[in-house]
Amino acid sequence: MVDIHITINDDIIDLHTLTDEEFAFYMDCLMKYKANIPHSEFLKLLQAPEVMKGNKITRETVESNLFRAIQDLEHRLAVRQGIISGEIPQEEPAQKAEYVSAYKAAQMKNATVTGIVRAVREGRLAGHQDKKRGHWKIPVRALQNYTPTRQNRKKK
């Protein structure tokens, strides 16, 4: 089972934020990416009902984690098939993640727990709230690229 999607630009998308239907669609797209289907066929997946939620692309659609992950797979496929130039990272886009609590993440980044949770809610940091216990879980990998804002840092 995979937990995160790492984009070609090294952004982290927490796949736990997807609904069960969205996750199933993501996994189908991942399999098609790995099978190296023609780029023109893969492009149609970005217009699927699971992604579009209607018949036009909105800001909400483009900013959704599902769209971002599928678009990244499309970009990788275009590079692989020579449609656009660029390099694809050697690591797989879909990975199992190591998670830490919001408290531990705050300690690691010299931030407040409130600031970490706010960053997750605002989409500036990958993470999710555990559905059973309500605890916040932050991928360690996401913390590598995260810098707390001034107001989210601990006072010394």
N, C-alpha and C positions, 0 to 999 in steps of 0.2 A: 504494500500500500504506500502511495506517495502522499506527502504532506504539503510540499511547496513546489512552486514553479520558479525557476531562475531564468530571467530573460537574458537575451543576448547582450543587454546593457548592464547585467548583473543586478537588476532589481529583483526583489523577492516578492512573490505573490503567495499568500497563505491560502492553500486550497480548501482549508476548513471553513472558509467564508462562503463557499459555494453551497447551493442547495444540493440535495441528493441528485436531482435531475440534471443540474448544471455539471456536477462532478462526473456523472455518467457520460454526458456529452463531451466533457473535456477528455476523459479517458478514450473515448471513441476517436476524437481528433488526434490525440497522441499516438494511437495505434496507426492511424492513416499517415501521420507524419513519419513514423518509423518505417512504414511500408513504402515511403517515398512516392506517394501518389502524385500524379501531375499537378503542378502548381495551380493551373486553371480550375481543376476539380476542388482543390483545397480551398480556394478563394470563396467558393459557394458556401462553405461551412460558416464563414463570417456573417452570412445573411440568413442563417437558419433561425427558426422561431425561438430556439433555446437562447440564442444570442440577442436577436433583435427585439424581442418582446413587442412586436408591432411591425409596421412596414417601412419605417424610416430610422436612420441612425440618429440618435439623440446624444447629447452630452453625457447623460446618465449611462447610456449603452457603452460609449467609448471609454468611460472611466470605470466601468465594471471590471472586476477581476477576471471574469470569464472572458470577456472580449479581449482584454489585455493579454491573457495567456494564449488564446487562440491566434491572435494577431502576431504574437511573438513566434509561434510555431510556423505561421505562414511566412514570416520574414526569414526564418531559418531555412525553410524549404526553398524559398526564392534564391537564397545564397547558394545552397547546396546544388540546385539545378542550374546555376549560372545565369539566372535571370537578372540578378543584381550582384554587384561586387561586394565583398566583405568577407569577414572571417567568422566562423562559427566556433564558439568555445568547445573544447574537448569534452567537458562534463555534460551529462544528461540534463535536460531542462527540468524534468520531473524527478524529485528526490524525496527521500525520507529525511525528516528534520529532527534535530535535537532542540528541545524547547526548554526555556526557563520561565519561572514565574515573573510577573511584573515587578515584584519586589527585588528579585535577583537581577533582573534587567536594569532596574533603577540603580542598584549598587554598582553594576558593571559600567554604567555610563555616567555615574555621578549625577544622577537625575532624581526627581521625585517619582513616586509610584503614580501619582495623579498625572504627572506629565507624560509618563510612558503610556498610560491608558488613553490619555487624550490623543497622543500621536497615533495610536492604533485606530481609534475611532475616526480620526480625521484622514486616515489613509497615508500618513507620512511614515508609518512603521508597520511592517507586516505583523500580524498576530491575530488571535481570536480568543473569545471567552468560551471556556469549557461548558458545554450544554448541561452536563450533569451537576457539576459542583459550582459553576459560576466563576472559577478562577481564570485569570488571564494567562495566556500562554504565548510567549514570544519566541520565534525561531532565533537561535543563537546566530545563525548566518545573517539574519536581517540586522542584527546589532552592529555588525562590522561596518556598515555604511551609514549608520544613524548617528547624527549629532544632535543632542538636545538643544532646544531653543533656550535663549537666555532665561526666560521666566520658568522653564522646566528644570533648570539646574538646581542642585542642592545649594543652599546658602552655606558658606564656610564659616 
